[in-house]
Amino acid sequence: MASAQISETTRPAYLWSGSEWIPIGDGGGGGGEIFYQSASPSAPAVGTLWVDEDGTVEDDIAGITHNHDSQYLSISSASNTYLTINNASATYASIVDLNNIDLTSTINTASAAAYASASAYTNSASSSLVSYTNAQVSDGINTASAAAVTYLVNSAPSTLDTLNELATSLGNDVNFSTTVTNSLGSKLNISTASATYLTQSDAISTYLTQSSASTTYLSQSSASGLYLTTSNASSSYASILSPSFSGSANFANASVVGILDVAEVREVVVNNYFSTNVLTANYNDGAIHYIATAPNANFTISLTNVPTTTPKSITMSFLVTQGATGYIPTTFNLNGSSQTIRWVGGSAPTPTSSVGKIDIFNFTIILSTSTIVIASANLNI
């Protein structure tokens, strides 16, 4: 295989003959020479290199000339047929530029209907133009995409111009139509309703509304908190006319108008005692007081909580157990006020002086324009 090289020192050119390097172009060493002329050298030596002045390269080895004009283009001929790098970059988009266009994102954004509308768009370039620049491709895609999106949105409000917002407004229900249909199917038919129910105007003319009733009538809960029902009243209260009682009936401050017929009367007896020769008797406890411990001197009876309504009469009895020496009440206080004791017969009785004997002192208190206390005694019981 033939090779060629150039020395870095003497700058001759060398051609490899297959067994040795033959210098050319320096005119010596038996090697060939380099000619730059229009006519080929006559009888060239082996290794001679001839460059035609028209730009073609001829090599004559062992007297054989090879003309390569028919195999290679000249620079001028090539420029008319092929693009230079500068011309190509100014006319065509590079692979990098095309890869930077996000066609997938743009296409996925538009719907089929949007693309159908966008298909009417035509490129503004001449129909005879067969090549498109990067700017033309980008403009075409951007224009089509913008038209597709505009067609899809179609002036929808900003809160309903995306598929996600539309889905949210429908409750993300993929069967929204079926849901609405089933819901409407469960509603009362208007003709059935009119045959069964009153209209609002008819009801208002015949029946009270809740607000109207509440301003005039008590609600059941309010009434039950204030009033007894008939059944509750009959089980808790006796009727006013000819009441009937069974068991133990308790009355507080009962008033009887007319004749009171009583078959049996039983009164409460209050066990009482002296405190420093004072016998305190609460009228509310009862009208009969029994004292088992004998007094050691004449004593005071202090009657409390006596009603002062006039004109009324009250009777109180005191059963006093006597000792070896008997004593009588000499002072009578009514609700803290001292009263004069008026003994029947005009004088105080003589008590029984005997251990264990009982003297009963009865007081009738007449409440009128003035208070009168009348006392009597049953001795030596």
FIFITOR-90180 format. One record per residue (C-alpha): y, z, x; residue in one letter; residue number from 1. Coordinates in Angstrom, 1 decimal, always signed. Each point is the difference from the previous one (the first is absolute). Layout:
<kolzas>
kolza py:Y	pz:Z	px:X	aa:a	i:NUM
...
</kolzas>
This chain:
<kolzas>
kolza py:+0.0	pz:+0.0	px:+0.0	aa:m	i:1
kolza py:+3.4	pz:-0.9	px:+1.4	aa:a	i:2
kolza py:+2.7	pz:+2.6	px:+0.4	aa:s	i:3
kolza py:+3.6	pz:+0.1	px:+1.2	aa:a	i:4
kolza py:+2.2	pz:+2.6	px:+1.6	aa:q	i:5
kolza py:+3.4	pz:+0.4	px:+1.8	aa:i	i:6
kolza py:+0.5	pz:+2.0	px:+3.2	aa:s	i:7
kolza py:+2.6	pz:+2.8	px:+0.0	aa:e	i:8
kolza py:+1.0	pz:-0.8	px:+3.7	aa:t	i:9
kolza py:+0.3	pz:-3.7	px:+0.7	aa:t	i:10
kolza py:+0.2	pz:-0.9	px:-3.8	aa:r	i:11
kolza py:-2.5	pz:-2.9	px:+0.3	aa:p	i:12
kolza py:-2.2	pz:-0.8	px:-2.9	aa:a	i:13
kolza py:-3.8	pz:+0.1	px:+0.4	aa:y	i:14
kolza py:-2.7	pz:-1.8	px:-1.9	aa:l	i:15
kolza py:-3.7	pz:+1.2	px:+0.2	aa:w	i:16
kolza py:-2.3	pz:-2.8	px:+0.8	aa:s	i:17
kolza py:-3.1	pz:+1.9	px:-0.7	aa:g	i:18
kolza py:-0.6	pz:+1.1	px:+3.5	aa:s	i:19
kolza py:+3.5	pz:+0.6	px:+1.5	aa:e	i:20
kolza py:+3.7	pz:+0.4	px:-0.9	aa:w	i:21
kolza py:+1.9	pz:-3.2	px:+0.7	aa:i	i:22
kolza py:+3.8	pz:+0.3	px:+0.4	aa:p	i:23
kolza py:+2.1	pz:-2.5	px:-1.9	aa:i	i:24
kolza py:+3.7	pz:-0.6	px:+0.0	aa:g	i:25
kolza py:+0.8	pz:+0.9	px:+3.6	aa:d	i:26
kolza py:-0.9	pz:-3.5	px:+1.5	aa:g	i:27
kolza py:-2.5	pz:+1.2	px:+2.4	aa:g	i:28
kolza py:-3.6	pz:+1.2	px:+0.4	aa:g	i:29
kolza py:-1.5	pz:-3.2	px:-1.3	aa:g	i:30
kolza py:+0.7	pz:+1.2	px:-3.5	aa:g	i:31
kolza py:+1.8	pz:-1.8	px:-2.8	aa:g	i:32
kolza py:+3.7	pz:+0.1	px:-0.8	aa:e	i:33
kolza py:+2.1	pz:+0.7	px:-3.1	aa:i	i:34
kolza py:+2.1	pz:-2.9	px:-1.3	aa:f	i:35
kolza py:+2.7	pz:+0.1	px:-2.7	aa:y	i:36
kolza py:+0.8	pz:-3.6	px:-0.8	aa:q	i:37
kolza py:-0.4	pz:-2.7	px:-2.7	aa:s	i:38
kolza py:-2.7	pz:-2.0	px:+1.8	aa:a	i:39
kolza py:-3.3	pz:+1.3	px:+1.2	aa:s	i:40
kolza py:-0.5	pz:+0.2	px:+3.8	aa:p	i:41
kolza py:-2.1	pz:-2.7	px:+1.5	aa:s	i:42
kolza py:-3.2	pz:+1.0	px:+1.7	aa:a	i:43
kolza py:+0.5	pz:+3.7	px:-0.6	aa:p	i:44
kolza py:-2.0	pz:+2.4	px:+2.1	aa:a	i:45
kolza py:-2.5	pz:+2.4	px:-1.5	aa:v	i:46
kolza py:+1.9	pz:+2.9	px:-1.6	aa:g	i:47
kolza py:+3.2	pz:-1.9	px:-0.7	aa:t	i:48
kolza py:+2.0	pz:+1.2	px:-3.0	aa:l	i:49
kolza py:+2.4	pz:-2.4	px:-1.7	aa:w	i:50
kolza py:+2.5	pz:+1.1	px:-2.7	aa:v	i:51
kolza py:+1.5	pz:-2.9	px:-2.0	aa:d	i:52
kolza py:+3.7	pz:+0.2	px:-0.4	aa:e	i:53
kolza py:-0.4	pz:-0.3	px:-3.8	aa:d	i:54
kolza py:-1.5	pz:+3.5	px:-0.1	aa:g	i:55
kolza py:-3.8	pz:-0.9	px:+0.1	aa:t	i:56
kolza py:-2.3	pz:+1.3	px:+2.6	aa:v	i:57
kolza py:-2.3	pz:-2.4	px:+1.8	aa:e	i:58
kolza py:-2.7	pz:+1.1	px:+2.5	aa:d	i:59
kolza py:-1.7	pz:-2.4	px:+2.4	aa:d	i:60
kolza py:-3.0	pz:+1.3	px:+1.6	aa:i	i:61
kolza py:-2.1	pz:-2.3	px:+2.2	aa:a	i:62
kolza py:+2.1	pz:-2.9	px:-1.0	aa:g	i:63
kolza py:-0.6	pz:+0.5	px:-3.8	aa:i	i:64
kolza py:+3.0	pz:+0.4	px:-2.2	aa:t	i:65
kolza py:-0.1	pz:+1.8	px:-3.4	aa:h	i:66
kolza py:+2.8	pz:-0.6	px:-2.4	aa:n	i:67
kolza py:+0.3	pz:+2.8	px:-2.6	aa:h	i:68
kolza py:+2.9	pz:-1.4	px:-2.0	aa:d	i:69
kolza py:-2.4	pz:-0.7	px:-2.9	aa:s	i:70
kolza py:-1.3	pz:+3.5	px:-0.1	aa:q	i:71
kolza py:+3.0	pz:+2.2	px:+0.2	aa:y	i:72
kolza py:+3.4	pz:+0.2	px:-1.9	aa:l	i:73
kolza py:+3.2	pz:+0.0	px:+1.9	aa:s	i:74
kolza py:+2.5	pz:+2.8	px:-0.8	aa:i	i:75
kolza py:+2.1	pz:-2.3	px:-2.0	aa:s	i:76
kolza py:-2.9	pz:-1.4	px:-2.0	aa:s	i:77
kolza py:-1.4	pz:+3.5	px:-0.6	aa:a	i:78
kolza py:+3.4	pz:+1.2	px:-1.3	aa:s	i:79
kolza py:-0.1	pz:-2.6	px:-2.7	aa:n	i:80
kolza py:-3.5	pz:+1.1	px:-1.2	aa:t	i:81
kolza py:-0.3	pz:+3.7	px:+0.6	aa:y	i:82
kolza py:+2.3	pz:+3.0	px:-0.7	aa:l	i:83
kolza py:+1.4	pz:+2.1	px:+2.7	aa:t	i:84
kolza py:-0.2	pz:+3.8	px:-0.3	aa:i	i:85
kolza py:+3.6	pz:+0.2	px:-1.0	aa:n	i:86
kolza py:-0.2	pz:-2.7	px:-2.6	aa:n	i:87
kolza py:-3.2	pz:+1.5	px:-1.5	aa:a	i:88
kolza py:+1.5	pz:+3.6	px:-0.3	aa:s	i:89
kolza py:+3.1	pz:-1.4	px:-1.7	aa:a	i:90
kolza py:-2.0	pz:-1.9	px:-2.5	aa:t	i:91
kolza py:-3.1	pz:+2.0	px:-0.7	aa:y	i:92
kolza py:-0.8	pz:+3.7	px:-0.6	aa:a	i:93
kolza py:-2.1	pz:+1.7	px:+2.6	aa:s	i:94
kolza py:-3.4	pz:+1.7	px:-0.8	aa:i	i:95
kolza py:+1.7	pz:+3.4	px:+0.5	aa:v	i:96
kolza py:+2.8	pz:-0.9	px:-2.4	aa:d	i:97
kolza py:-2.4	pz:-1.1	px:-2.7	aa:l	i:98
kolza py:-2.1	pz:+3.2	px:+0.5	aa:n	i:99
kolza py:+3.1	pz:+2.1	px:-0.6	aa:n	i:100
kolza py:+0.3	pz:-1.3	px:-3.5	aa:i	i:101
kolza py:-1.7	pz:+2.5	px:-2.4	aa:d	i:102
kolza py:-1.4	pz:-2.6	px:-2.5	aa:l	i:103
kolza py:-2.7	pz:+2.4	px:-1.3	aa:t	i:104
kolza py:+2.6	pz:+2.6	px:-1.1	aa:s	i:105
kolza py:+2.2	pz:-2.6	px:-1.6	aa:t	i:106
kolza py:-2.8	pz:-1.8	px:-1.9	aa:i	i:107
kolza py:-1.6	pz:+3.3	px:-1.2	aa:n	i:108
kolza py:+3.4	pz:+1.1	px:-1.5	aa:t	i:109
kolza py:+0.2	pz:-3.0	px:-2.4	aa:a	i:110
kolza py:-2.2	pz:-0.4	px:-3.0	aa:s	i:111
kolza py:-1.7	pz:-3.2	px:-1.1	aa:a	i:112
kolza py:+2.7	pz:-0.6	px:-2.7	aa:a	i:113
kolza py:+2.7	pz:+0.5	px:+2.6	aa:a	i:114
kolza py:-1.6	pz:-2.5	px:+2.3	aa:y	i:115
kolza py:-0.3	pz:-2.5	px:-2.9	aa:a	i:116
kolza py:+3.8	pz:+0.3	px:-0.5	aa:s	i:117
kolza py:+0.7	pz:-0.2	px:+3.7	aa:a	i:118
kolza py:-2.1	pz:-3.2	px:+0.3	aa:s	i:119
kolza py:+2.9	pz:-1.9	px:-1.5	aa:a	i:120
kolza py:+2.0	pz:+0.7	px:+3.2	aa:y	i:121
kolza py:+0.2	pz:-3.1	px:+2.3	aa:t	i:122
kolza py:+1.0	pz:+0.0	px:+3.7	aa:n	i:123
kolza py:+3.5	pz:-1.2	px:+0.6	aa:s	i:124
kolza py:-1.1	pz:-1.9	px:+3.1	aa:a	i:125
kolza py:-0.4	pz:-3.8	px:+0.0	aa:s	i:126
kolza py:-3.3	pz:-1.3	px:-1.4	aa:s	i:127
kolza py:-0.4	pz:-2.0	px:+3.2	aa:s	i:128
kolza py:+0.0	pz:+3.1	px:+2.1	aa:l	i:129
kolza py:-3.5	pz:+0.9	px:+1.0	aa:v	i:130
kolza py:+0.7	pz:+3.0	px:+2.2	aa:s	i:131
kolza py:+1.8	pz:+3.3	px:-1.0	aa:y	i:132
kolza py:+1.9	pz:+2.4	px:+2.2	aa:t	i:133
kolza py:-0.6	pz:+3.8	px:+0.0	aa:n	i:134
kolza py:+3.2	pz:+0.5	px:-1.9	aa:a	i:135
kolza py:-1.0	pz:-2.5	px:-2.7	aa:q	i:136
kolza py:-3.4	pz:+1.6	px:-0.4	aa:v	i:137
kolza py:+1.6	pz:+3.5	px:-0.3	aa:s	i:138
kolza py:+2.6	pz:-1.1	px:-2.4	aa:d	i:139
kolza py:-2.5	pz:-1.8	px:-2.2	aa:g	i:140
kolza py:-2.3	pz:+3.0	px:-0.2	aa:i	i:141
kolza py:+2.9	pz:+2.5	px:-0.6	aa:n	i:142
kolza py:+1.5	pz:-2.2	px:-2.7	aa:t	i:143
kolza py:-3.3	pz:-0.4	px:-1.8	aa:a	i:144
kolza py:-0.8	pz:+3.7	px:+0.3	aa:s	i:145
kolza py:+3.4	pz:+1.0	px:-1.3	aa:a	i:146
kolza py:-0.4	pz:-2.4	px:-3.0	aa:a	i:147
kolza py:-3.4	pz:+1.4	px:-0.7	aa:a	i:148
kolza py:+1.1	pz:+3.6	px:+0.1	aa:v	i:149
kolza py:+3.1	pz:-0.8	px:-2.2	aa:t	i:150
kolza py:-2.3	pz:-1.7	px:-2.6	aa:y	i:151
kolza py:-2.4	pz:+2.9	px:+0.0	aa:l	i:152
kolza py:+2.7	pz:+2.7	px:-0.4	aa:v	i:153
kolza py:+1.9	pz:-2.1	px:-2.6	aa:n	i:154
kolza py:+3.0	pz:+2.5	px:-0.3	aa:s	i:155
kolza py:-2.3	pz:+3.0	px:-0.6	aa:a	i:156
kolza py:+1.7	pz:+3.4	px:+0.3	aa:p	i:157
kolza py:-0.3	pz:+1.6	px:+3.5	aa:s	i:158
kolza py:-2.4	pz:+2.7	px:-1.4	aa:t	i:159
kolza py:-2.4	pz:-2.7	px:-1.3	aa:l	i:160
kolza py:+0.1	pz:-2.8	px:+2.6	aa:d	i:161
kolza py:-3.2	pz:+0.9	px:+2.0	aa:t	i:162
kolza py:-3.6	pz:+0.0	px:-1.1	aa:l	i:163
kolza py:-0.3	pz:+3.7	px:+0.9	aa:n	i:164
kolza py:+2.9	pz:+0.9	px:-2.3	aa:e	i:165
kolza py:-1.5	pz:-2.1	px:-2.8	aa:l	i:166
kolza py:-3.3	pz:+1.7	px:+0.4	aa:a	i:167
kolza py:+1.6	pz:+3.4	px:+0.0	aa:t	i:168
kolza py:+1.9	pz:-0.7	px:-3.2	aa:s	i:169
kolza py:-3.3	pz:-0.9	px:-1.6	aa:l	i:170
kolza py:-1.6	pz:+3.3	px:+1.1	aa:g	i:171
kolza py:-2.1	pz:-1.8	px:+2.6	aa:n	i:172
kolza py:-2.3	pz:-0.9	px:-2.9	aa:d	i:173
kolza py:-2.0	pz:-3.2	px:+0.7	aa:v	i:174
kolza py:-1.0	pz:+0.0	px:-3.7	aa:n	i:175
kolza py:+3.5	pz:+0.5	px:-1.3	aa:f	i:176
kolza py:-0.4	pz:-2.5	px:-2.8	aa:s	i:177
kolza py:-3.2	pz:+1.6	px:-1.3	aa:t	i:178
kolza py:+1.5	pz:+3.5	px:+0.3	aa:t	i:179
kolza py:+3.0	pz:-1.1	px:-2.2	aa:v	i:180
kolza py:-2.2	pz:-1.8	px:-2.5	aa:t	i:181
kolza py:-2.3	pz:+3.1	px:-0.4	aa:n	i:182
kolza py:+3.0	pz:+2.3	px:-0.4	aa:s	i:183
kolza py:+1.6	pz:-2.2	px:-2.7	aa:l	i:184
kolza py:-3.4	pz:-0.1	px:-1.7	aa:g	i:185
kolza py:+0.0	pz:+3.8	px:-0.4	aa:s	i:186
kolza py:+3.4	pz:+0.0	px:-1.8	aa:k	i:187
kolza py:+0.4	pz:+0.5	px:-3.7	aa:l	i:188
kolza py:+0.5	pz:-3.3	px:-1.9	aa:n	i:189
kolza py:+3.4	pz:-0.1	px:-1.6	aa:i	i:190
kolza py:-1.4	pz:-1.0	px:-3.4	aa:s	i:191
kolza py:-2.6	pz:+2.8	px:+0.1	aa:t	i:192
kolza py:+2.7	pz:+2.5	px:+1.1	aa:a	i:193
kolza py:+2.3	pz:-0.9	px:-2.9	aa:s	i:194
kolza py:-2.8	pz:+0.4	px:-2.5	aa:a	i:195
kolza py:-1.0	pz:+3.4	px:+1.4	aa:t	i:196
kolza py:+3.2	pz:+1.6	px:+1.3	aa:y	i:197
kolza py:+3.6	pz:+0.5	px:-1.3	aa:l	i:198
kolza py:+2.8	pz:-1.7	px:+1.7	aa:t	i:199
kolza py:+2.6	pz:+2.1	px:+1.7	aa:q	i:200
kolza py:+2.6	pz:-0.7	px:-2.7	aa:s	i:201
kolza py:-2.5	pz:+0.9	px:-2.9	aa:d	i:202
kolza py:-1.1	pz:+3.1	px:+1.8	aa:a	i:203
kolza py:+3.6	pz:+1.2	px:+0.5	aa:i	i:204
kolza py:+0.8	pz:-0.4	px:-3.7	aa:s	i:205
kolza py:-3.0	pz:+2.0	px:-1.0	aa:t	i:206
kolza py:-0.9	pz:+2.4	px:+2.7	aa:y	i:207
kolza py:+1.8	pz:+2.4	px:+2.3	aa:l	i:208
kolza py:+0.3	pz:-0.9	px:+3.6	aa:t	i:209
kolza py:-0.9	pz:+2.7	px:+2.6	aa:q	i:210
kolza py:+3.7	pz:+0.5	px:+0.9	aa:s	i:211
kolza py:+1.1	pz:+0.3	px:-3.7	aa:s	i:212
kolza py:-2.9	pz:+2.4	px:-0.8	aa:a	i:213
kolza py:+0.8	pz:+2.2	px:+3.0	aa:s	i:214
kolza py:+3.6	pz:+0.5	px:-1.1	aa:t	i:215
kolza py:-1.1	pz:+1.0	px:-3.6	aa:t	i:216
kolza py:-3.5	pz:+1.5	px:+0.2	aa:y	i:217
kolza py:-1.9	pz:+2.3	px:+2.3	aa:l	i:218
kolza py:-2.8	pz:-1.4	px:+2.1	aa:s	i:219
kolza py:-3.4	pz:+1.5	px:-0.6	aa:q	i:220
kolza py:+0.1	pz:+1.9	px:+3.3	aa:s	i:221
kolza py:+3.5	pz:+1.3	px:-0.6	aa:s	i:222
kolza py:-0.9	pz:+1.1	px:-3.6	aa:a	i:223
kolza py:-3.3	pz:+1.7	px:+1.1	aa:s	i:224
kolza py:+2.1	pz:+2.1	px:+2.5	aa:g	i:225
kolza py:+2.4	pz:+1.1	px:-2.8	aa:l	i:226
kolza py:-2.0	pz:+0.0	px:-3.2	aa:y	i:227
kolza py:-3.4	pz:+1.1	px:-1.3	aa:l	i:228
kolza py:-2.3	pz:-2.4	px:-1.7	aa:t	i:229
kolza py:-1.3	pz:+1.0	px:-3.4	aa:t	i:230
kolza py:-3.4	pz:+0.9	px:+1.3	aa:s	i:231
kolza py:+1.5	pz:+2.1	px:+2.9	aa:n	i:232
kolza py:+2.4	pz:+1.8	px:-2.4	aa:a	i:233
kolza py:-2.7	pz:+0.9	px:-2.5	aa:s	i:234
kolza py:-2.2	pz:+1.4	px:+2.7	aa:s	i:235
kolza py:+2.8	pz:+2.1	px:+1.6	aa:s	i:236
kolza py:+2.2	pz:+1.0	px:-3.0	aa:y	i:237
kolza py:-0.4	pz:+1.3	px:-3.5	aa:a	i:238
kolza py:+1.8	pz:-1.8	px:-2.8	aa:s	i:239
kolza py:+3.2	pz:+1.7	px:-1.3	aa:i	i:240
kolza py:-1.3	pz:+0.0	px:-3.6	aa:l	i:241
kolza py:-2.9	pz:+2.6	px:-0.4	aa:s	i:242
kolza py:-1.0	pz:+0.2	px:+3.6	aa:p	i:243
kolza py:-3.5	pz:+1.4	px:+0.8	aa:s	i:244
kolza py:-1.0	pz:+1.8	px:+3.1	aa:f	i:245
kolza py:-3.3	pz:+1.0	px:+1.5	aa:s	i:246
kolza py:-0.9	pz:+2.1	px:+2.9	aa:g	i:247
kolza py:+2.8	pz:+1.9	px:+1.8	aa:s	i:248
kolza py:+3.4	pz:-1.3	px:-0.9	aa:a	i:249
kolza py:+2.9	pz:+1.1	px:+2.2	aa:n	i:250
kolza py:+3.6	pz:+0.0	px:-1.2	aa:f	i:251
kolza py:+3.1	pz:+0.7	px:+1.9	aa:a	i:252
kolza py:+2.9	pz:+1.3	px:-2.1	aa:n	i:253
kolza py:-1.6	pz:-1.0	px:-3.4	aa:a	i:254
kolza py:+2.3	pz:+0.2	px:-3.0	aa:s	i:255
kolza py:-1.5	pz:+0.5	px:-3.5	aa:v	i:256
kolza py:+2.2	pz:-0.8	px:-3.0	aa:v	i:257
kolza py:-1.4	pz:+1.5	px:-3.2	aa:g	i:258
kolza py:-3.0	pz:+2.2	px:-0.5	aa:i	i:259
kolza py:-2.4	pz:+0.5	px:+2.9	aa:l	i:260
kolza py:-3.5	pz:+0.8	px:-1.1	aa:d	i:261
kolza py:-2.1	pz:+1.4	px:+2.9	aa:v	i:262
kolza py:-3.6	pz:+1.1	px:-0.5	aa:a	i:263
kolza py:-0.3	pz:+1.6	px:+3.4	aa:e	i:264
kolza py:+2.6	pz:+1.1	px:+2.5	aa:v	i:265
kolza py:-0.7	pz:+0.9	px:+3.6	aa:r	i:266
kolza py:+2.7	pz:+1.0	px:+2.5	aa:e	i:267
kolza py:+0.0	pz:+0.2	px:+3.7	aa:v	i:268
kolza py:+0.2	pz:+3.5	px:+1.6	aa:v	i:269
kolza py:+1.7	pz:+0.3	px:+3.3	aa:v	i:270
kolza py:-1.1	pz:+2.6	px:+2.6	aa:n	i:271
kolza py:+3.1	pz:+1.5	px:+1.5	aa:n	i:272
kolza py:+1.2	pz:+2.9	px:+2.2	aa:y	i:273
kolza py:+3.0	pz:+2.2	px:+0.9	aa:f	i:274
kolza py:+2.0	pz:-0.6	px:+3.1	aa:s	i:275
kolza py:+2.3	pz:+3.0	px:+0.8	aa:t	i:276
kolza py:-0.1	pz:+0.9	px:-3.7	aa:n	i:277
kolza py:+1.0	pz:-3.5	px:-1.0	aa:v	i:278
kolza py:-2.3	pz:-2.2	px:-2.2	aa:l	i:279
kolza py:+1.0	pz:-3.7	px:+0.4	aa:t	i:280
kolza py:-1.4	pz:-2.1	px:-2.9	aa:a	i:281
kolza py:+0.2	pz:-3.9	px:+0.1	aa:n	i:282
kolza py:+0.3	pz:-1.3	px:-3.6	aa:y	i:283
kolza py:-1.7	pz:-3.2	px:+1.0	aa:n	i:284
kolza py:-3.2	pz:+1.9	px:+1.0	aa:d	i:285
kolza py:-0.5	pz:+1.6	px:-3.5	aa:g	i:286
kolza py:+1.3	pz:+2.4	px:-2.5	aa:a	i:287
kolza py:-2.5	pz:+2.9	px:+0.5	aa:i	i:288
kolza py:-0.1	pz:+1.9	px:+3.3	aa:h	i:289
kolza py:-2.6	pz:+2.6	px:+1.0	aa:y	i:290
kolza py:+0.8	pz:+2.5	px:+2.8	aa:i	i:291
kolza py:-3.0	pz:+2.0	px:+1.2	aa:a	i:292
kolza py:+1.8	pz:+2.2	px:+2.6	aa:t	i:293
kolza py:+2.0	pz:+2.8	px:-1.4	aa:a	i:294
kolza py:+3.7	pz:+0.3	px:+0.7	aa:p	i:295
kolza py:+1.4	pz:+3.0	px:+1.9	aa:n	i:296
kolza py:+3.4	pz:+0.1	px:-1.7	aa:a	i:297
kolza py:+1.8	pz:-1.6	px:-2.9	aa:n	i:298
kolza py:+0.2	pz:-3.7	px:+0.8	aa:f	i:299
kolza py:+1.9	pz:-3.3	px:-0.5	aa:t	i:300
kolza py:-1.4	pz:-3.1	px:-1.8	aa:i	i:301
kolza py:+1.6	pz:-3.2	px:+1.5	aa:s	i:302
kolza py:-0.8	pz:-3.0	px:-2.3	aa:l	i:303
kolza py:+0.6	pz:-3.5	px:+1.7	aa:t	i:304
kolza py:+0.0	pz:-3.6	px:-1.2	aa:n	i:305
kolza py:+0.7	pz:+0.8	px:-3.6	aa:v	i:306
kolza py:+1.3	pz:-3.0	px:-2.0	aa:p	i:307
kolza py:+3.6	pz:+0.6	px:-1.2	aa:t	i:308
kolza py:-0.1	pz:-2.4	px:-3.0	aa:t	i:309
kolza py:+1.6	pz:+1.7	px:-3.0	aa:t	i:310
kolza py:-0.7	pz:+1.1	px:-2.7	aa:p	i:311
kolza py:-3.5	pz:+1.0	px:+1.2	aa:k	i:312
kolza py:-2.2	pz:+3.1	px:+0.1	aa:s	i:313
kolza py:-2.4	pz:+0.9	px:+2.9	aa:i	i:314
kolza py:-2.7	pz:+2.8	px:+0.0	aa:t	i:315
kolza py:-1.3	pz:+1.6	px:+3.3	aa:m	i:316
kolza py:-2.7	pz:+2.7	px:+0.3	aa:s	i:317
kolza py:-0.7	pz:+2.2	px:+3.0	aa:f	i:318
kolza py:-3.2	pz:+2.1	px:+0.1	aa:l	i:319
kolza py:+0.7	pz:+2.8	px:+2.5	aa:v	i:320
kolza py:-2.8	pz:+2.3	px:+1.3	aa:t	i:321
kolza py:+1.3	pz:+3.6	px:+0.4	aa:q	i:322
kolza py:-0.7	pz:+2.7	px:+2.5	aa:g	i:323
kolza py:+0.1	pz:+3.8	px:-0.3	aa:a	i:324
kolza py:+3.7	pz:-0.4	px:-0.7	aa:t	i:325
kolza py:+1.1	pz:-2.8	px:-2.3	aa:g	i:326
kolza py:+3.0	pz:-2.3	px:+0.4	aa:y	i:327
kolza py:+1.9	pz:-2.5	px:-2.1	aa:i	i:328
kolza py:+2.2	pz:-3.1	px:+0.6	aa:p	i:329
kolza py:+3.7	pz:+1.1	px:+0.1	aa:t	i:330
kolza py:+1.6	pz:-3.2	px:+1.3	aa:t	i:331
kolza py:-0.5	pz:-3.5	px:-1.3	aa:f	i:332
kolza py:+1.3	pz:-3.1	px:+1.8	aa:n	i:333
kolza py:+0.0	pz:-3.5	px:-1.6	aa:l	i:334
kolza py:+0.3	pz:-2.9	px:+2.5	aa:n	i:335
kolza py:+1.8	pz:+2.4	px:+2.4	aa:g	i:336
kolza py:+2.3	pz:+1.5	px:-2.7	aa:s	i:337
kolza py:-0.4	pz:+3.6	px:-1.1	aa:s	i:338
kolza py:-0.5	pz:+0.5	px:-3.7	aa:q	i:339
kolza py:+0.2	pz:+3.1	px:-2.3	aa:t	i:340
kolza py:-3.4	pz:+1.2	px:-1.2	aa:i	i:341
kolza py:+0.1	pz:+0.8	px:-3.8	aa:r	i:342
kolza py:-3.0	pz:+2.2	px:-0.7	aa:w	i:343
kolza py:-1.4	pz:+0.0	px:-3.5	aa:v	i:344
kolza py:+0.9	pz:+3.4	px:-1.7	aa:g	i:345
kolza py:+3.1	pz:+0.3	px:+2.2	aa:g	i:346
kolza py:-1.6	pz:+1.9	px:+3.0	aa:s	i:347
kolza py:-2.2	pz:-0.8	px:+2.9	aa:a	i:348
kolza py:-3.7	pz:+0.9	px:-0.4	aa:p	i:349
kolza py:-1.8	pz:+2.8	px:+1.9	aa:t	i:350
kolza py:-2.6	pz:-1.6	px:+2.3	aa:p	i:351
kolza py:-3.6	pz:+1.2	px:+0.2	aa:t	i:352
kolza py:-0.6	pz:+2.3	px:+2.9	aa:s	i:353
kolza py:-3.8	pz:-0.5	px:+0.4	aa:s	i:354
kolza py:-1.8	pz:-1.9	px:+2.7	aa:v	i:355
kolza py:-1.4	pz:-3.3	px:-1.2	aa:g	i:356
kolza py:+1.8	pz:+0.0	px:-3.3	aa:k	i:357
kolza py:+1.9	pz:-3.2	px:-0.9	aa:i	i:358
kolza py:+3.5	pz:-0.2	px:-1.6	aa:d	i:359
kolza py:+1.0	pz:-3.4	px:-1.5	aa:i	i:360
kolza py:+3.7	pz:-0.9	px:+0.1	aa:f	i:361
kolza py:+1.0	pz:-2.9	px:-2.3	aa:n	i:362
kolza py:+3.3	pz:-1.8	px:+0.5	aa:f	i:363
kolza py:+1.5	pz:-2.4	px:-2.6	aa:t	i:364
kolza py:+2.9	pz:-2.0	px:+1.5	aa:i	i:365
kolza py:+2.3	pz:-1.7	px:-2.5	aa:i	i:366
kolza py:+2.1	pz:-2.8	px:+1.6	aa:l	i:367
kolza py:+3.0	pz:-0.6	px:-2.2	aa:s	i:368
kolza py:+3.8	pz:+0.4	px:+0.4	aa:t	i:369
kolza py:-1.0	pz:+3.1	px:+2.0	aa:s	i:370
kolza py:-3.3	pz:+1.1	px:+1.5	aa:t	i:371
kolza py:-1.7	pz:+2.8	px:-1.8	aa:i	i:372
kolza py:-3.1	pz:+1.8	px:+1.6	aa:v	i:373
kolza py:-2.0	pz:+2.0	px:-2.4	aa:i	i:374
kolza py:-2.8	pz:+2.2	px:+1.4	aa:a	i:375
kolza py:-2.9	pz:+1.9	px:-1.6	aa:s	i:376
kolza py:-2.9	pz:+1.9	px:+1.5	aa:a	i:377
kolza py:-3.7	pz:+0.6	px:-0.9	aa:n	i:378
kolza py:-0.9	pz:+3.1	px:+2.0	aa:l	i:379
kolza py:-3.2	pz:+1.7	px:+1.1	aa:n	i:380
kolza py:-2.4	pz:-3.0	px:-0.5	aa:i	i:381
</kolzas>
